[in-house]
Amino acid sequence: MHHYYSVKGKKLTKLVRRVGDVSGSGKKPAPQKGRGKARVGNLRAPHRRNGGKAHGPVPRDLTEKINNKVRIKALQIMLSAKLYEDRIVMIETEELEYLKTKFLFEILKPYQADRLTFLVSFDACINFT
């Protein structure tokens, strides 16, 4: 689970030019036989000068998928641990009269928490969201 969070949203953006990306034609640069030299097939081959890179970096998304049941189970464990430690505070309603942060701070001031998580339903108050 820890690895899932460490790579979540991580992307590699480096890109090299491969054989199909470098300039040059596909025409055979020299005849196959008859000149007494080595066979030459493609000017864009990786082993030639100005050729494309064979196995270079390409853009990738490193995010891993995780099963929904595992994610929900982890949330249950986390919430039950916080409940056991008396670190969960239940507030009956999240309705705010105005869309101002100071009203929310007044509600939360007695709890003296530095980090808060709100679990609200889909039909939460428009001033709270």
Buried (B, 14 or more C-beta within 10 A) or exposed (E): EEEBEEEEEEEEEEEEBBBEEBEBEEEEEEEEEEEEEEEBEBBBBBEBEEBBEEEEEEEEEEEEEBEEEEEEEBEEEEBEEEEEEEEEEEEEEBEBEEEEEEBBEEEBEEEEEEEEEEEEEEEEBEBBE
